[in-house]
Amino acid sequence: MKYTLEIVIDLPREEVIALFDNPENLKKWQEGLVSFEHLSGERGKPGAKSKLFYRMGKREIEMIETITVRNLPEEFSGTYEADGVYNIQRNFFKEKGKDQTLWISESEFQFSGFMKLMGWVMPGAFKKQSKKFLVAFKEFAESKSPVANDKV
């Protein structure tokens, strides 16, 4: 399953990247994230692995992030592996005027085991969760910026 989502953030790209690229900010916009632990490789660089632990309602999800591309401010991409789910995530950040950034998020999910059925029965749930994270990041980022707050 593949899909692409886009969102415009009312901030210059360098401000968006500074907020996006800080692991301390993850819990501020990724609902359900309990912990983020660096496992191996040079932190933030291609090949680095980290463990993310989420609690979403009664479900607990542990996934391993492997950074594949870190070419900021243009691109940050990686893979995310959890039980039965392999996600290839590509994120592109484009300047849209001097005070706006277009975030393009390309997602590809591959399923195995029980999750193959979930991916087939509920494909919209994955896209909905991805969209929720994009919107949450936009709201978080814009709330941190005096530039964006002046526009309100």
Secondary structure, DSSP 4 states (H G I P E B T S, - for coil): -EEEEEEEESS-HHHHHHHHT-GGGHHHHSTTEEEEEEEESSTTSTT-EEEEEEEETTEEEEEEEEEEEEETTTEEEEEEEETTEEEEEEEEEEE-SSS-EEEEEEEEEEE-THHHHHHHH-HHHHHHHHHHHHHHHHHHHHHH-HHHHHT-
